[in-house]
Amino acid sequence: MLEFNARFGDPETQPLLMRMKGDIVPVLEACIHGNLLRCRVEWDSRPAVCVVMTSNGYPGIYDKGKVIGDSKTSSE
């Protein structure tokens, strides 16, 4: 499954922002003032990836407090 989210609360935003050249503050200010069309954003052309590990059942009801480890140390 391929999923794309771009809210700042999503881990998927991290690789997007890593590719952005420059400071995001002028872009946000341009959004506030309605001047986004005048704003130029440059992007690094290299690919970026985000890996998210979750407990079984996520995003619904899921176990919390689990330890992430390799198969040699994990009890499950």
Wavefront OBJ file of the C-alpha trace (Angstrom):
o trace
v 0.000 0.000 0.000
v 1.243 3.486 -0.843
v 0.015 6.360 1.273
v 0.740 10.069 1.022
v 0.042 12.586 3.779
v 1.366 16.107 4.040
v 0.115 17.357 7.391
v 2.935 18.495 9.667
v 1.840 15.969 12.291
v 2.424 13.041 9.967
v 5.798 11.254 9.884
v 5.500 11.261 6.085
v 6.071 15.027 6.162
v 9.644 14.564 7.405
v 11.162 13.299 4.136
v 9.303 15.993 2.202
v 10.707 18.764 4.369
v 14.193 17.224 4.209
v 14.079 17.728 0.424
v 13.049 21.379 0.696
v 15.903 23.783 0.084
v 15.759 26.910 2.201
v 13.622 28.012 5.093
v 9.937 27.142 5.386
v 9.075 30.285 7.383
v 8.873 32.604 4.324
v 6.571 30.062 2.638
v 4.273 29.962 5.672
v 4.285 33.763 5.882
v 3.393 33.940 2.175
v 0.442 31.628 2.876
v -0.733 33.883 5.700
v -0.520 37.022 3.550
v -1.983 35.453 0.391
v 1.278 35.834 -1.562
v 2.097 32.172 -2.158
v 2.231 32.607 -5.940
v 5.168 34.994 -5.455
v 7.021 32.464 -3.313
v 9.579 30.180 -4.942
v 10.378 26.839 -3.334
v 13.312 24.744 -4.506
v 13.483 20.993 -3.937
v 16.385 18.562 -3.764
v 15.850 16.057 -6.569
v 17.089 13.081 -4.550
v 14.420 10.637 -3.318
v 13.466 10.444 0.345
v 11.735 7.672 2.279
v 9.912 7.462 5.586
v 9.470 4.154 7.409
v 6.886 3.985 10.172
v 6.680 1.072 12.618
v 3.408 0.612 14.485
v 1.787 -1.826 16.851
v -0.639 -4.402 15.562
v -4.074 -2.846 15.010
v -2.870 0.687 14.235
v -4.495 3.105 13.370
v -7.447 1.651 15.275
v -7.179 0.236 18.784
v -3.591 -0.904 19.239
v -1.191 -2.063 21.952
v 0.853 0.688 23.574
v 4.163 0.491 25.429
v 5.657 -2.258 23.264
v 9.443 -2.461 22.969
v 10.880 -2.349 19.446
v 13.763 -4.782 19.053
v 15.258 -7.379 16.763
v 13.968 -10.937 16.659
v 16.673 -12.078 19.089
v 15.507 -9.745 21.876
v 11.785 -9.466 21.163
v 9.469 -11.618 23.259
v 6.799 -11.686 20.498
l 1 2 3 4 5 6 7 8 9 10 11 12 13 14 15 16 17 18 19 20 21 22 23 24 25 26 27 28 29 30 31 32 33 34 35 36 37 38 39 40 41 42 43 44 45 46 47 48 49 50 51 52 53 54 55 56 57 58 59 60 61 62 63 64 65 66 67 68 69 70 71 72 73 74 75 76
